[in-house]
Amino acid sequence: MELKQLEYLLSVAEHGSMSKAARALRASQPTLSVAIKNLEEELDTTLLHRDSRGVTLTAAGRTLRDATQEIIEVLERARAQIVDLEDAVVGDFTVGCNEALGVYFLPDFMQLVLERAPKVQLSLWNNTSAQVREAVIDRRVDFGLVVNPEPHPDLVIVKLFHDGIEVFVSTREPLPRSRIEALMRVKRGPLIAARRIGPVRDLIARFDADDALPDRVLDCGDLQLVRSLAVAGLGVALLPRRVAQIYPGELVQLHKSLPGFPDTISLLYRADLHRTQGAMVLKDLLVEYGRGLQASDPNEDSILPPS
């Protein structure tokens, strides 16, 4: 069945006459007759009663008319929704986020979306940066917030701001005055870290090479747990700076001379992203908020790359 055939049937049913329906549709009467005949043959039924007074629908014709009206209504709603997608700030999107970023980026960003794009519906998906990147490539995620992404020909990568993994301790602990004292404090331990994160493992290896790795390393699977243990004063912690400083006054960098691992946080989306108004506004909000974090960071130069 073709939509044009069904529209012909609706017009015939409305006007009760093949000739009147043809005039209303600006089509020839034979064209209508052939279309209805083809429908009847396809469905193996009779759709119209024909007599000297005109045409009326059979039971099968009434069933098809009612179904056609529902189809037309559904198509009209779809058309209106598509117009909105193209021209209005609406839509359903999924934002994938590296777990560390989710801790400090998403809460205030979500508030910004609620204020500036209230009709945009967001789903949030947390995973490793590598998994978020793959999800964007596979179209399972519309936008990704990741750390140090690898380039890919299908991706647009927009650099937003810097972060980095550093050594932190509780603010209740006296700070060392020199690099040697800082290394001695690391060696005293315990060292609290999430070893599953590649840069964390690199820094642990660096402290081992400097003979500053403590006997006890508390391996945690969650960065929030690393932070909580450090705030409790249980040891020194390897943490992204922005995670450590979510709540000011609880943790402080042990010493600026200690090595850290610099990170660049980027926004990812596919180059062939459907650029609806909603998608573009959401992308712009992600860039605006991310670059705002960079502009407000007083510690951008505090991270020393591994040497």
N, C-alpha and C positions, 0 to 999 in steps of 0.2 A: 504493500500500500504506500502511496505517495501522499504527502501532505496536501498537494494541490487537488488530488482526487477527493480527499476528505473535505476540503473547503468547498468544492463543488457540491458535495452532498449536503452540507450545511445550508448553502444558499438555496438549493432546490427545496429542502425541508422548510425554510423560512418563507419562501414565496409561493409554494404550492403549485409551481408551474415551471416547466423546463424553459419556456421562452422568457418568462419574467426573470428567472435566475440568470439566464444567459445575458440579458440586457444589463442586469445589475453588475454582473462580473465583466462586462464588455468582452464576452467570448461568444463564439458561435454555438448555436443549439446543438449541432452535430458533435462538437467537441465535448459538451457536457454529456450527451447521450453515450458517447464512446467511453468516457471516463467512468460513468456509473456502471455501464455494461462490464467494463474490465474489473471493477470492484466486485460485482456480483459473481463473475467467473472465478476470480481469485478466492473469494470466500465460499463459493459454491452455495449461494443463497439468493433470495430475491429481496432487494432493498426497497423497491418502490411498487405501489399499486398504481396502475395507469388506467384512467377512464376518461370519459368526455368532460368531466369537471376539473381534470388536472391530475396531479399526482399526490399521493400520501405515502407516508412511511409504513413499511411492514414492521412487525415486532423486531426483526433483525435490523431493519433500518433505524428504528428508534434507539436500539442498543448501540449501534455504531455512531449515531448522532450524539448521544450522551457522552460516549467515550471520547469522541472528537472534540467536543466542547471542553472536556477536562484537559485534553492534550493542548489545546490552544491556550487555555489559562496557564498551564504549567510553562509553556514556551514564552508567554508574555511576562510571567514572573522572572523567568531566566533572563530574558532580554533586559528587563529593568535592573536586575542584579548586575549584569555584565556592564551596563552603562554606569552603574554606581562604582564598580570596580575600576573602570577606566577614568572616571571623572571625579569621584569622591574619595575622601580619606577613610576608606573602609578596607576590610579584608581580614583573613585569618592567616597568621604567620607563625613559624616556629623559629625561635632564636636558640642556637646551640652555644654553650658557654663552657670554657674551661672551668673546672671546679673552683680554683682559687679566685678567678674573676667573679664567679657567681656570689662569693661571699661579700664583696665590697662594691661591685659594679651594678648588679641587678636591682637592689632595693630602691635606690634613688632614681635609677633610670626608669624603673617601672612607674614611679610617681610622675616622672616627666611625660611618659606616654599617656597616662590617664588624664593629664592636664591638657596636652597638646593634640592628642589623637584618640579621643575617647571611644570612637567606633572601631578602632583597630583591635582585633582580638589576638592576644599573644599566648603561645604555648612555650614553655621553657624546657630545655633539655641539657643536662649537665653530663660531661664526660671529659676524657683527656683531650688535649688539643689535637692530637693525631686523629682521634675518633670523630671529633667535631668537624675537622677538615674533610674527612672521608664522607661524612653525612651531608655536607654541603655539596660535594662533588656528585653524590648519588641522589641529590634532590630530596633527601629526607629532612633536611633542615634548610630554611630559606637564608638565614644569616648566621655566621659563626663568629664568636669572639675567642681568639686563640692566642697562644704565646709562641713566638718565633716560628711562624708557619713556613713550610716548604712551598716554593712556587708550583703552580700547576697551570697548564695552558687554558683550562676552562674556568679559572678563578680570577676574580678581581680582588686584590689585596690592598687594603687601605690602612696605613699605619696610624695608630691612634695616640698611644702614650707609652712611656717607659715604666718598667718596674724592675725588680731584681731580687734574687735570694741573698739574704745577708744573715749575719749572726746577731741574735737578739737575746737579751736577758731581762729579767724583771727590773723595773725601776727601783725596787726596794734594795737592789744589790749595788754596792759601790762599784764604780767603773774603773777599769785599769787606766793608768796614765800613759802607757807605752805599748808598742806592738808586742814586745817580749812578754809583758805582763798579761796582755790579752791572749796570747797563745798559751800561756801557762794556765789561764782561766779556762780556756777551751779544753786543755788536756785534763784538767781536774774533773771535768764533766759533771753529771752525765750530759751527753749530747743528745738532744731530742730532734728527731728528723723523720721525714717520710722518704725512706730509701727508694721507694718505687718511682720517684721522680728523677729523671735523668740528671738534671743539673745538681740536684742534692747529692747524688752519688759522686758526681765530679768534684764537688767541694769536699766531701768526706775524704776522697782520695788525695786531694790537695793537703788537707790537714794531716793525713797519714804521712805524706811525703815530708811535711815539715816537722814530723815527730810530735804532733800536737793532738793526735787522735786519742780520746780517752778510752779507758778499758770498757766503760759502759756506754753503749749507744741505745737509746730508747727508740725503737723503730715503730712509728705510728702510721696507720693507713689513711688518716684524715688530717688535713692541715689545721682544722679547727681544734682537734685534740692536741696537736703540737703546740698551738698557741696557748691553749688552756693550761697545759702542764708548765709552760714557760712562765705564764703569769703567776702560777702558784709557787714559783721559785724553785722548781725541781731541777733546773739545769739551764744550759745554753741551748738555743733553738735555731735551726736553719729554717727561715720563713721568707716568703715574698714580703717585701717591705710594706706593701699596701695592706696585706692581711695582718701583719704585725701591728699596724697603726690604725686599725679600724676604730678602736677605742683609745684615744690619746691618753698618755699618762700611765699605761700599764706595762709596756715594753719599750726598751731603748736599744739602739744599736750598740753592740759591745765595744767596738773600736773601728774607726773609719779605715785603718790601715789593713784590716783583715780582708782577705779575698771575698769577692761576691760573684754572682753570676748574673750579668745584665740580661734583661728581657725586653723585647718589643711586643706590645700587645697590638694586634691587628684585627680589623673587621674583614671577613671573607663573605663573598657571595658569587654566584655563578655569573659569568659574562653574559649569558643569555637569559638572565633573570627577567621575568615579565614585569616591565616597568609601569605598573599601575600607579595611580596617585598614592594609594596606601603604602605600596612597597617603597616608593621614593621618599615619602615623608618619614617612614620608619628608618630607612637607611640614613637619612639626613640627621635624625635624632640620635642615632647610634654614634655617628661621627661627631656631632656637636657635643654630646655628653662625654665621649671618650677624650676628645681633644681638650675639653674643659678640665678634665682630670690632669692632663699634662701641664696645662697652663697654671694650675694651682699647686703643683708639686714643688715644694721648696728644696727637696732632697734629690733632684734628678742626677746630680753628679756624685752621689755618695757611693756608688757601686764601682768597685774596681774589678776589671775582668780578670779571670784566672791567668796566671803567668807561669 
